[in-house]
Amino acid sequence: MVNSVQVFGRKKTSTAVAYTKEGNGMIKVNGVPIDLVQPSALRYKVLEPVLLLGKKRFEGVDVRIRCRGGGSTARMYAIRQALSKSLVAYYQKFVDETSKKEKSTDCDSALIPL
């Protein structure tokens, strides 16, 4: 059985569903690598969880996110929320509790729910 979690993020009418499982650090949004997400002006908003927590946290997991509805800005915020919630849920369920709180308490509480 594969260790996996599925969570969602919402902003206005946009909904993003993130499926996180064991892997090698691949993050895709609607089948496209996260580094190529459009619009490029909002790309750093999507990358915030990765930049805050560090790439090392994402090395052991693969995240697939699909997003529907809303405008481009709402989609980016929904994707960001789904990405951060999925990592927290994965660590909470399959990894020790101390590593979850170790770094996430230094961040914005709206971005990474505890």
Secondary structure as UniProt FT lines:
FT   STRAND          4..11
FT   TURN            12..13
FT   STRAND          14..22
FT   STRAND          27..29
FT   TURN            30..31
FT   STRAND          32..33
FT   HELIX           34..36
FT   HELIX           40..42
FT   HELIX           43..53
FT   HELIX           55..58
FT   TURN            59..60
FT   STRAND          61..68
FT   HELIX           72..94
FT   HELIX           97..104
FT   TURN            105..106
FT   TURN            109..111
//
